Amino acid sequence: MNLLSRFTNGTRFRDYNDFYNHFSLNVPDNFNYAYDVVDEYARLEPGKRALVWCDDAGDERTFTFGDIKRLSDKAANFFLSCGMNKGDTVLVILQRRYEYWITLMALSKIGAVAIPATHMLMKKDLVYRMEKAGAKMVVAVNEDELCDNILKAMKEAPCVRCAATIGKREGFIDFTEEVEKQSEVLDVPYRAERTADDYLLIYFTSGTTGMPKMVTLPQRYTLGHIVTARYWLNCMDDGLHFTLAETGWAKASWGKLFGQWLCGSAIFVYDFHGKFDPAALMEHVSRYKITTFCAPPTVYRFMIKSDMSKYDLSSVKYMMTAGEALNPEIYRQIRMKTGHPIYEGFGQTETTVVCGTFSEFMEIRPGSMGRPSPLYYVQLLNNEGKPVEQGETGEICIRLRDKQNGLFVGYYHDPALTETVMYDGYYHLGDLAYCDSDGYYWFVGRKDDIIKSSGYRIGPFEVESALMEHPAVLECAITGVPDTEGVRGQLVKATIILAPGYEPSEALVKELQNHVKKTTAPYKYPRVVEFVKELPKTISGKIRRVQIRKDDQNKY
């Protein structure tokens, strides 16, 4: 049993055009995810599997919807006892601990707003988030460095009243012990007062430029993930979905909670620590019989460099990817080794899936983002705000509607910043793409990353994809540097991490340049090549091309 029929006008469509033109959501005015999804499953089918959790120490637990309801009611009473109420913001740093799902549902039930964050934040990062969001409380995993940083940050952020952690630690409330003490009966006025427009989540974007922004997501946003989970991730009733994401990032909302439970699928969580191990990942996929799997292209890259033949991945019905554009070579090798294609999706922290390869209606075009979700009217606009012609590059924009499902409502308490991206009737995503004659969208790059050379506009992704096909390249970033001769404006530069077994040389530079010339348009090849040991990245792992450009200012 799933709850899709309660919130949609149906789940079966003849083809993509039927899906795009006729799919719609039914959003009750008083919708609240915790009450209307989790508690409803607990009422109708309390023994239905909701969450399968395990860690790298060998511990495992399975939670039913009845369990999640009971525990979230107790946790809601705990938060009330700490003085949390409707509209209060709570910083949630729980990595992949199962308490994350209980905490989010508990906060939803009292109308408080969760701010998921990563455990990698340092003191200054914590102070910034606490003060910017006016956080009243912190709930965190019990780790020495993180907890020390939280206590230090709280001294500079008096808005935070208290902090809790999993287990006992000086200066923190014992979340586990205190929740266990609470009543299983939850009675709050908010339950009757709730609306679909109440704030549910605030995400701080990782910020490849500038300071992180506070993306505000309402309760209605969660129903937008029906398209994400049912039509792109292919989550199935009584299946087991595995998205490899830490809960501090918005990808966890895409693949580890909202849409999956609406589809009736249980969520699989592998709580690992330390360096990512592709062998351990595939062992868990095999052991727990994962049915649908989603990971960023980097993870697939690690998988194909391992011996995939050792693992029985036959339970997996669909594989998906998002977070960065998929290199066609990775797609080819995964399909060759598993028999599965990889379905791409595209979106942002501010959205649900905007474009996707919806397998029920579409063939895969490797490297394409797919076609637009029926939740959005997508338009590619030029710098003058006019639609571009077919095949021309433009900024991806979403036409704004009243009470747009699946879209953020703005940046928290910052209307001026919101107006920099929401204007002239559109939300401007800042990403560039082009659309082919069949309606498929192809990612070009971030607007700020475009290189202008000899009158050409060159997006970094196509050149990076070409380089990634060469066995010598482990990772790379394409940026523009000034042409000191003043002929081309900018030159294409490749910053490359070499794969094991390769060493920098002039001969390798020529080989890589010729490889790009043969793989893509000759004018796109990198005239400047630099070999490095690491690339600057955001805390979420995205390459900071802006930092590479900044570092290059004094070199060229």
C-alpha positions as CSV (number, residue, x, y, z in Angstrom):
1,M,0.0,0.0,0.0
2,N,1.1,3.5,-0.7
3,L,-0.4,7.0,-0.4
4,L,0.2,8.3,-3.9
5,S,-3.5,8.2,-4.9
6,R,-4.3,10.6,-2.1
7,F,-2.1,13.4,-3.4
8,T,-2.1,12.9,-7.1
9,N,-4.6,12.7,-10.0
10,G,-3.2,9.3,-10.9
11,T,0.1,7.5,-11.5
12,R,-0.4,6.0,-15.0
13,F,0.1,8.0,-18.2
14,R,0.3,7.0,-21.8
15,D,3.6,8.8,-22.6
16,Y,5.7,11.7,-21.6
17,N,3.4,14.4,-23.1
18,D,0.4,12.9,-21.3
19,F,2.5,12.9,-18.1
20,Y,3.8,16.4,-18.5
21,N,0.5,18.0,-19.5
22,H,-1.9,16.1,-17.1
23,F,0.0,15.1,-13.9
24,S,-1.1,17.2,-10.9
25,L,-0.8,17.2,-7.2
26,N,-3.6,17.5,-4.7
27,V,-2.3,19.4,-1.7
28,P,-4.7,19.8,1.3
29,D,-4.6,23.2,2.8
30,N,-3.7,21.8,6.2
31,F,-1.1,19.3,4.9
32,N,1.7,18.2,7.2
33,Y,4.0,15.4,6.1
34,A,4.5,13.8,9.6
35,Y,0.7,13.6,10.3
36,D,-0.6,13.0,6.8
37,V,2.0,10.5,5.6
38,V,3.9,8.8,8.5
39,D,1.0,8.8,11.0
40,E,-1.4,7.7,8.3
41,Y,0.7,4.7,7.4
42,A,1.0,3.9,11.1
43,R,-2.9,3.9,11.3
44,L,-3.5,1.9,8.2
45,E,-0.5,-0.5,8.1
46,P,1.6,-0.1,11.3
47,G,3.8,-3.0,10.5
48,K,4.9,-1.7,7.1
49,R,8.7,-1.4,6.8
50,A,9.9,2.3,6.8
51,L,13.6,2.3,7.5
52,V,16.4,-0.2,7.4
53,W,19.5,1.1,9.1
54,C,22.9,-0.4,9.6
55,D,26.4,0.9,10.4
56,D,30.0,-0.1,9.7
57,A,30.3,-1.6,13.2
58,G,27.8,-4.3,12.3
59,D,24.8,-2.9,14.2
60,E,21.4,-2.9,12.4
61,R,17.8,-1.9,13.1
62,T,14.6,-2.0,11.1
63,F,11.8,0.5,11.9
64,T,8.1,0.2,10.9
65,F,5.8,3.2,10.4
66,G,4.3,2.3,13.7
67,D,7.8,2.7,15.2
68,I,8.4,6.0,13.5
69,K,5.1,7.4,14.7
70,R,5.7,6.3,18.3
71,L,9.2,7.5,18.5
72,S,8.5,10.8,16.8
73,D,5.6,11.5,19.2
74,K,8.0,10.9,22.1
75,A,10.7,13.1,20.5
76,A,8.1,15.8,19.8
77,N,7.3,15.9,23.5
78,F,11.0,16.1,24.2
79,F,11.4,19.1,22.0
80,L,8.4,20.8,23.6
81,S,10.0,20.2,27.0
82,C,13.0,22.0,25.7
83,G,10.8,25.0,24.9
84,M,10.7,24.5,21.1
85,N,7.4,25.6,19.4
86,K,6.0,26.5,16.0
87,G,8.5,28.5,13.9
88,D,11.5,27.8,16.1
89,T,14.6,26.7,14.2
90,V,16.6,23.7,15.2
91,L,20.1,22.8,13.8
92,V,20.1,19.1,13.1
93,I,23.5,17.4,12.7
94,L,22.9,13.7,12.8
95,Q,24.8,12.3,9.8
96,R,23.2,9.0,8.9
97,R,22.0,8.1,12.4
98,Y,18.4,6.8,12.5
99,E,17.5,9.5,15.0
100,Y,17.5,11.9,12.0
101,W,14.3,10.6,10.7
102,I,12.7,10.6,14.1
103,T,13.9,14.1,14.8
104,L,12.6,15.5,11.5
105,M,9.1,14.0,12.0
106,A,9.1,15.2,15.6
107,L,9.9,18.8,14.6
108,S,7.3,18.7,11.8
109,K,4.7,17.6,14.3
110,I,5.2,20.7,16.5
111,G,5.7,23.1,13.6
112,A,9.4,23.7,14.3
113,V,11.8,24.2,11.4
114,A,14.7,21.7,10.9
115,I,18.1,23.0,9.6
116,P,20.0,19.9,8.5
117,A,23.7,20.4,8.5
118,T,26.9,18.3,8.0
119,H,29.1,17.2,10.8
120,M,32.1,18.7,9.0
121,L,31.2,22.2,10.0
122,M,33.8,24.1,12.0
123,K,33.1,26.6,14.8
124,K,32.9,29.7,12.5
125,D,30.5,27.7,10.2
126,L,28.3,26.8,13.1
127,V,28.2,30.4,14.5
128,Y,27.3,31.7,11.1
129,R,24.4,29.2,10.8
130,M,23.2,29.6,14.3
131,E,23.1,33.4,14.1
132,K,21.8,33.7,10.6
133,A,18.9,31.3,11.2
134,G,18.3,32.3,14.8
135,A,18.6,28.7,15.9
136,K,17.1,27.9,19.3
137,M,18.6,24.4,19.7
138,V,21.1,21.9,18.3
139,V,20.7,18.1,18.0
140,A,24.0,16.4,17.0
141,V,25.9,13.2,16.8
142,N,28.2,12.5,19.7
143,E,31.6,13.2,18.1
144,D,34.5,14.9,20.0
145,E,35.4,17.6,17.5
146,L,31.9,18.4,16.5
147,C,30.6,18.7,20.0
148,D,33.6,20.8,21.1
149,N,32.9,23.2,18.2
150,I,29.2,23.3,19.0
151,L,29.9,24.4,22.6
152,K,32.4,27.0,21.5
153,A,29.9,28.3,18.9
154,M,27.1,28.5,21.4
155,K,29.2,31.0,23.4
156,E,29.1,33.4,20.4
157,A,25.5,32.6,19.4
158,P,23.3,33.3,22.5
159,C,20.2,32.5,20.4
160,V,20.9,28.8,21.0
161,R,19.3,27.8,24.3
162,C,20.5,24.2,24.5
163,A,22.1,21.3,22.7
164,A,21.4,17.6,22.7
165,T,23.5,14.7,21.5
166,I,23.1,10.9,21.1
167,G,24.2,9.6,24.4
168,K,25.9,11.3,27.4
169,R,28.3,14.2,27.1
170,E,29.1,17.1,29.3
171,G,27.3,20.3,28.3
172,F,24.6,18.4,26.2
173,I,21.2,16.9,26.9
174,D,21.2,13.1,26.4
175,F,18.7,12.8,23.5
176,T,18.4,9.1,23.8
177,E,17.7,9.0,27.5
178,E,15.3,12.0,27.5
179,V,13.2,10.9,24.5
180,E,12.8,7.5,26.2
181,K,11.3,9.2,29.3
182,Q,8.6,11.0,27.3
183,S,5.0,10.1,26.9
184,E,3.9,8.4,23.7
185,V,0.8,10.6,23.6
186,L,1.3,13.9,21.7
187,D,-1.3,16.6,22.1
188,V,-0.3,20.0,20.6
189,P,-2.5,22.9,19.3
190,Y,-0.4,23.0,16.2
191,R,-1.9,19.8,14.9
192,A,-5.2,21.6,14.3
193,E,-3.6,24.9,13.1
194,R,-1.1,23.5,10.6
195,T,-1.0,24.6,6.9
196,A,0.8,23.4,3.8
197,D,2.7,26.7,3.7
198,D,4.3,26.3,7.1
199,Y,8.0,26.2,7.0
200,L,9.5,22.7,7.3
201,L,13.2,22.9,6.4
202,I,16.0,25.4,5.9
203,Y,19.0,24.3,4.0
204,F,22.2,26.3,3.8
205,T,23.5,26.0,0.3
206,S,27.1,25.0,0.0
207,G,28.0,28.2,-1.9
208,T,30.5,27.8,-4.7
209,T,30.6,31.6,-4.5
210,G,29.9,33.8,-1.5
211,M,28.4,32.8,1.9
212,P,25.8,30.0,2.1
213,K,22.2,31.1,1.5
214,M,19.2,29.8,3.6
215,V,16.8,28.0,1.3
216,T,13.4,27.9,2.9
217,L,11.1,24.9,2.1
218,P,7.5,24.6,3.2
219,Q,5.4,21.5,3.9
220,R,4.0,21.4,0.4
221,Y,7.5,21.0,-1.0
222,T,7.6,17.4,0.2
223,L,4.7,16.4,-2.1
224,G,6.7,17.7,-5.1
225,H,9.1,14.7,-4.4
226,I,6.4,12.3,-5.7
227,V,7.8,13.2,-9.1
228,T,11.3,12.7,-7.9
229,A,10.7,9.3,-6.3
230,R,7.9,7.7,-8.3
231,Y,8.9,8.8,-11.8
232,W,12.6,9.4,-11.8
233,L,14.0,7.2,-8.9
234,N,11.4,4.6,-9.7
235,C,10.8,3.8,-6.1
236,M,8.3,1.0,-5.6
237,D,5.8,-0.1,-3.0
238,D,7.6,-2.3,-0.4
239,G,10.9,-1.8,-2.2
240,L,14.1,-0.7,-0.5
241,H,15.7,2.5,-1.8
242,F,19.3,3.5,-1.2
243,T,20.5,7.0,-1.9
244,L,24.1,7.6,-0.9
245,A,23.9,11.0,0.8
246,E,24.6,12.4,4.2
247,T,21.5,14.0,5.9
248,G,23.2,17.4,6.0
249,W,22.6,17.9,2.2
250,A,19.4,18.5,0.3
251,K,19.9,15.2,-1.6
252,A,18.8,13.4,1.5
253,S,15.4,15.1,1.1
254,W,15.4,13.9,-2.5
255,G,16.4,10.3,-1.8
256,K,16.2,9.4,1.9
257,L,12.8,10.5,3.1
258,F,9.8,12.3,1.5
259,G,9.1,10.8,-1.9
260,Q,10.2,7.3,-0.9
261,W,7.7,7.0,1.9
262,L,4.9,8.5,-0.2
263,C,5.6,5.7,-2.7
264,G,5.5,3.1,0.1
265,S,9.2,2.3,-0.3
266,A,11.4,1.7,2.7
267,I,14.6,3.7,3.0
268,F,18.0,2.0,3.4
269,V,20.7,3.8,5.4
270,Y,24.3,2.7,5.6
271,D,25.9,4.7,8.4
272,F,29.6,4.5,7.5
273,H,32.4,6.6,8.8
274,G,35.8,7.5,7.4
275,K,36.9,7.0,3.8
276,F,34.3,5.9,1.2
277,D,34.7,2.2,0.4
278,P,33.1,1.1,-2.9
279,A,33.5,-2.6,-2.0
280,A,31.6,-2.1,1.3
281,L,28.9,-0.2,-0.6
282,M,28.4,-2.9,-3.1
283,E,28.4,-5.6,-0.4
284,H,25.6,-3.8,1.4
285,V,23.6,-3.4,-1.8
286,S,23.9,-7.2,-2.3
287,R,23.2,-8.2,1.3
288,Y,20.1,-6.1,1.8
289,K,18.7,-6.6,-1.6
290,I,18.4,-2.9,-2.6
291,T,15.8,-2.4,-5.4
292,T,16.6,1.2,-6.4
293,F,19.9,3.0,-6.1
294,C,21.1,6.6,-6.5
295,A,24.6,8.0,-6.2
296,P,26.6,10.8,-7.7
297,P,28.8,10.1,-10.8
298,T,31.9,10.1,-8.6
299,V,30.6,7.0,-6.7
300,Y,29.9,5.2,-10.0
301,R,33.4,6.0,-11.0
302,F,34.8,4.4,-7.9
303,M,32.6,1.4,-8.5
304,I,33.8,0.7,-12.0
305,K,37.4,0.9,-10.8
306,S,36.6,-2.0,-8.4
307,D,35.9,-5.6,-9.2
308,M,32.1,-5.4,-9.6
309,S,31.8,-9.0,-10.6
310,K,32.3,-10.1,-6.9
311,Y,28.9,-8.7,-5.9
312,D,25.4,-9.9,-6.6
313,L,23.6,-6.7,-7.6
314,S,20.7,-8.5,-9.3
315,S,18.1,-7.1,-6.8
316,V,18.7,-3.6,-8.2
317,K,16.0,-2.7,-10.7
318,Y,17.0,0.9,-11.4
319,M,20.1,3.1,-11.0
320,M,20.0,6.9,-11.0
321,T,22.4,9.8,-10.6
322,A,22.3,13.5,-9.8
323,G,24.5,16.2,-8.2
324,E,26.7,16.7,-11.2
325,A,26.5,15.8,-14.8
326,L,27.2,12.2,-15.7
327,N,30.2,11.5,-18.0
328,P,29.1,9.2,-20.9
329,E,32.1,6.9,-20.3
330,I,30.9,6.2,-16.8
331,Y,27.4,5.5,-18.1
332,R,28.8,3.1,-20.7
333,Q,30.9,1.1,-18.3
334,I,28.2,0.8,-15.6
335,R,25.8,-0.5,-18.3
336,M,28.4,-2.9,-19.6
337,K,29.2,-4.3,-16.1
338,T,25.7,-4.4,-14.6
339,G,23.3,-4.4,-17.5
340,H,21.6,-1.3,-16.0
341,P,21.4,2.1,-17.6
342,I,21.8,5.1,-15.3
343,Y,18.9,7.6,-15.3
344,E,20.0,11.2,-14.8
345,G,18.2,13.9,-12.9
346,F,18.8,17.6,-12.4
347,G,17.7,20.0,-9.8
348,Q,18.9,22.2,-6.9
349,T,18.6,22.6,-3.1
350,E,15.8,25.0,-4.0
351,T,13.8,22.5,-6.0
352,T,12.7,18.9,-6.5
353,V,13.8,17.2,-9.7
354,V,13.5,19.8,-12.4
355,C,14.5,17.7,-15.4
356,G,14.9,13.9,-15.4
357,T,15.1,10.8,-17.6
358,F,11.7,9.4,-16.6
359,S,12.2,5.8,-17.5
360,E,8.5,5.0,-17.9
361,F,8.2,7.5,-20.8
362,M,11.6,8.2,-22.2
363,E,14.7,6.6,-23.7
364,I,18.0,7.5,-22.2
365,R,20.4,9.9,-24.0
366,P,23.6,9.6,-22.0
367,G,24.8,12.9,-20.7
368,S,21.4,14.6,-21.0
369,M,19.5,15.8,-18.0
370,G,16.3,14.5,-19.5
371,R,13.1,16.5,-19.9
372,P,11.2,18.8,-17.5
373,S,9.1,17.6,-14.6
374,P,5.4,18.4,-14.9
375,L,5.6,20.5,-11.8
376,Y,7.6,23.2,-13.6
377,Y,7.3,25.3,-16.7
378,V,11.0,25.4,-17.7
379,Q,12.3,28.1,-20.1
380,L,15.8,28.8,-21.3
381,L,16.4,32.6,-21.3
382,N,19.2,34.7,-22.6
383,N,20.8,37.7,-20.8
384,E,18.0,39.9,-22.0
385,G,15.4,37.6,-20.5
386,K,14.2,36.3,-23.9
387,P,13.7,32.7,-24.8
388,V,16.6,31.2,-26.8
389,E,16.2,29.3,-30.0
390,Q,16.3,25.5,-30.1
391,G,19.9,24.3,-29.7
392,E,21.1,27.7,-28.2
393,T,22.4,27.9,-24.7
394,G,20.4,29.8,-22.2
395,E,19.9,30.0,-18.4
396,I,17.5,27.4,-16.9
397,C,14.5,29.3,-15.5
398,I,11.2,28.2,-13.9
399,R,8.1,30.3,-14.4
400,L,6.7,31.3,-11.0
401,R,3.2,30.3,-10.0
402,D,1.2,31.0,-6.8
403,K,1.9,28.3,-4.3
404,Q,4.4,26.5,-6.5
405,N,4.7,22.9,-5.3
406,G,8.3,21.6,-5.1
407,L,10.0,25.0,-5.0
408,F,11.5,27.0,-2.2
409,V,9.6,30.1,-1.1
410,G,12.7,32.3,-0.8
411,Y,15.8,32.8,1.2
412,Y,15.0,32.9,4.9
413,H,14.4,36.5,6.1
414,D,16.3,37.9,3.1
415,P,13.8,39.3,0.5
416,A,16.6,41.3,-1.2
417,L,18.6,38.2,-1.9
418,T,15.5,36.4,-3.0
419,E,14.8,39.1,-5.6
420,T,18.2,38.5,-7.2
421,V,17.0,35.1,-8.4
422,M,13.2,35.5,-8.5
423,Y,12.3,38.3,-10.9
424,D,10.3,39.0,-14.1
425,G,8.1,36.1,-13.3
426,Y,10.8,33.4,-13.2
427,Y,13.1,31.7,-10.7
428,H,16.6,31.9,-12.3
429,L,18.7,28.8,-11.5
430,G,22.0,30.2,-12.6
431,D,22.7,27.0,-14.6
432,L,23.1,27.0,-18.4
433,A,21.8,24.4,-20.8
434,Y,20.5,23.9,-24.3
435,C,17.5,21.9,-25.6
436,D,17.6,19.6,-28.6
437,S,14.9,19.0,-31.2
438,D,13.4,16.2,-29.1
439,G,13.0,18.3,-26.0
440,Y,16.0,16.8,-24.1
441,Y,18.0,19.3,-22.0
442,W,21.8,19.2,-21.9
443,F,23.8,20.8,-19.1
444,V,26.5,23.3,-20.1
445,G,27.7,24.7,-16.8
446,R,27.1,27.3,-14.2
447,K,26.5,30.8,-15.6
448,D,29.6,32.1,-13.9
449,D,31.8,29.3,-15.2
450,I,31.3,29.9,-18.9
451,I,34.5,30.6,-20.8
452,K,34.6,33.1,-23.6
453,S,37.3,32.4,-26.1
454,S,37.8,33.7,-29.7
455,G,34.1,34.5,-29.8
456,Y,33.0,31.1,-28.6
457,R,31.1,30.4,-25.4
458,I,32.5,27.2,-23.9
459,G,30.9,25.3,-21.0
460,P,33.3,23.4,-18.7
461,F,31.3,20.2,-18.6
462,E,31.8,19.1,-22.2
463,V,35.6,19.5,-22.0
464,E,35.7,17.8,-18.6
465,S,33.7,14.9,-19.9
466,A,36.1,14.5,-22.8
467,L,39.1,14.5,-20.5
468,M,37.5,12.0,-18.1
469,E,37.4,9.5,-20.9
470,H,41.2,9.4,-20.9
471,P,42.6,6.8,-18.5
472,A,45.2,9.2,-17.2
473,V,42.6,11.5,-15.7
474,L,41.2,10.8,-12.3
475,E,39.5,14.2,-11.7
476,C,39.6,17.6,-13.5
477,A,38.2,21.1,-13.6
478,I,38.0,23.4,-16.6
479,T,38.2,27.1,-16.2
480,G,39.2,30.2,-18.2
481,V,42.4,32.2,-17.8
482,P,43.3,35.5,-19.5
483,D,45.0,35.3,-22.9
484,T,48.2,37.3,-22.3
485,E,48.5,37.9,-26.0
486,G,45.1,39.5,-26.1
487,V,44.0,37.4,-29.1
488,R,41.4,35.0,-27.7
489,G,40.1,36.9,-24.6
490,Q,40.3,33.7,-22.5
491,L,42.1,30.4,-22.8
492,V,40.6,27.1,-21.8
493,K,42.6,25.7,-18.8
494,A,42.5,22.2,-17.5
495,T,43.4,21.5,-13.8
496,I,44.0,17.8,-13.6
497,I,44.5,15.1,-10.9
498,L,46.2,12.2,-12.5
499,A,45.2,8.6,-12.0
500,P,47.7,6.3,-10.2
501,G,50.5,5.2,-12.5
502,Y,50.7,8.4,-14.5
503,E,53.2,11.2,-14.2
504,P,53.1,14.8,-15.5
505,S,55.0,15.4,-18.8
506,E,54.8,17.5,-21.9
507,A,54.1,14.4,-23.9
508,L,51.0,13.7,-21.7
509,V,49.8,17.3,-22.1
510,K,49.9,16.9,-25.9
511,E,48.2,13.5,-25.6
512,L,45.4,15.0,-23.5
513,Q,45.0,18.0,-25.8
514,N,44.7,15.8,-28.9
515,H,42.3,13.6,-27.1
516,V,39.9,16.5,-26.4
517,K,40.3,17.8,-30.0
518,K,39.2,14.4,-31.3
519,T,36.4,14.0,-28.8
520,T,34.8,17.4,-29.0
521,A,35.1,20.6,-31.1
522,P,38.8,21.4,-31.6
523,Y,38.4,25.0,-30.4
524,K,37.5,23.7,-27.0
525,Y,40.7,21.9,-26.2
526,P,42.7,23.1,-23.1
527,R,45.6,25.3,-24.2
528,V,46.8,25.5,-20.6
529,V,47.2,22.3,-18.5
530,E,48.1,22.1,-14.8
531,F,48.6,18.9,-12.9
532,V,47.7,19.1,-9.2
533,K,47.3,16.8,-6.2
534,E,43.9,18.1,-5.2
535,L,41.1,20.4,-6.3
536,P,39.5,23.1,-4.2
537,K,36.0,21.9,-3.2
538,T,33.0,23.1,-1.2
539,I,32.1,21.4,2.0
540,S,29.6,19.3,0.0
541,G,32.3,18.2,-2.4
542,K,31.6,20.4,-5.4
543,I,34.6,21.7,-7.3
544,R,35.1,25.4,-6.6
545,R,36.1,26.7,-10.0
546,V,35.8,30.2,-8.6
547,Q,38.7,29.4,-6.3
548,I,40.8,28.1,-9.2
549,R,40.1,31.3,-11.1
550,K,41.1,33.4,-8.1
551,D,44.3,31.4,-7.6
552,D,45.2,31.8,-11.3
553,Q,44.9,35.6,-11.2
554,N,48.5,36.0,-10.2
555,K,49.8,33.3,-12.5
556,Y,48.6,34.5,-15.9
